[in-house]
């Protein structure tokens, strides 16, 4: 991101020819959250406030529901900072989050009830694809004593799971699933895992990315 324009063009040309630059981070690196900062000083106004992402992770509710309620004006942030013309950072006081939870009948997820919330979710899991239970099976199969799992092991598990169904003549998945198509890559599988099953567990704080970016926990 910080390289001169010519260097970035050089790297893109290398990738286009199937070569890698000398330094190339071939791992999934995504934005986990945003914080409002001043170039010279941390913003005192938001240091004790809760971001929209953390709002979601405090509650037994999906991120899409919070987004929709904000769009419809049912939820109003205590502070909104514009980012360009169409986007903004939204922050909430802790009391605001608790009030909305009470108003809409949402349960707060705490250390004390997290295990029960996880078990309830697994028992009544909403699914349009089979990815969530496959992710849980992969995690349980490969987890170490610290609760960490290599992303590569999860990718292997997904590929082997759906390949085995195909070899047995079983229904693989919905026709729109990448596992029903030919020619998907490991990166396709990795993106699919993080875009679909992992995000829901992450939103509810049951799973998270590790500091060592090749792992989740």
Secondary structure, 3 states (H helix, E strand, C coil): CCCCHHHHHHHHHHHHCCCCCCCCCCCCCCCCCCCCECCCCECHHHCCCEEHHHHHHCECCCHHHHHHHHHCCCCCCCEEEEECCCEEEEEECHHHHHHHHHHHCCCECCCCCHHHHHHHHHHCCCCCCCHHHHHHHHHHHHCCCCCCEEHHHHHHHHHHHHHHHHHCCCCCCCCCCHHHCCCCCHHHHHHHHHHCHHHHHHHCCCCCECCCCCEEC
